Amino acid sequence: MATEILVPQLGNEVTEAEITEWVAGVGDEVSSGEVVVVISTTKAALEIEAPTDGTLSEIRVDEGELTEVGAVLGVIE
């Protein structure tokens, strides 16, 4: 079953974030709670953790790109 990695709600004023670094790559095994991607906003840098154990099967937003809060960053299967 696929699990999406989402940009979390970052406060009322923050509507987008930039992908700073993918720590994991497509095909990598990840564990729940492990940092898989780092994002940044105008206020802070945040480490996004894997919501479940599995394999990172897809990256939907590349490093350096801006994306909206709630967007799907990647998929774990």
N, C-alpha and C positions, 0 to 999 in steps of 0.2 A: 504494500500500500504506500503510495507516494505522500510525503509530507512536505509542505511548502515552507520555505524560510522567508519570513516577511519583514519589511521595514516596520519596526514598532512605532506606536504612537509616541511622539517625542515632545509633547506639550502643545498647548493651544496655538502658539505662534509659529511653530516649526512645521513646515509643509513639505519639505524636501530634504534629501540627504545625498551626499556624494559617496560613491564606493571608493574607499581608500585602498583596500587590499583584500584580496581573497587569500586567506590562510590555507584553506583546503582547495584542492583542484578536482575537476571532474574525474570520477573513478576512485577517489580517496574514500576509505572507510572513516566514518566519524562517529563519535559517541555523544550521547545526550549531555549537554553542558559544555562541550568542547567549543572553543572559539573557531568559527569557520569563515567569518568575514568581518572587516572593520569598516565602519561608515563614519562620516563626519558631517556635521552641520555647522552653521555659523557660530554655534555656542559650544560644541564639544565633539570629541571623537568617542565612538561607542563600539564595543566589541559585541558582535551578535553571535550567540551560541546556537549549536544544533539543538533543535527541539526534540530530537529522537535519535536513536542509533540507526545506522544504515550506511549506504553509499551515496555520496554526492553525485547524482546522475545528470544534473543540468545546472548551468549558471545562466541566468537570464539577463543580468545587468553586469556589464564589464567594469573593471577598474577605471576610474576617472569619469564615469558617467553619473549624471544626476538622475534621481528617481524620487517618486512621491512616497509619502508615508502610506503604509498599507500595501505597497507594491510587492510582488513576488520577486525575491532576489535569486532564489535557486530552489532545487528540489532534491529531497533525500528519499531514496527508495530502499 
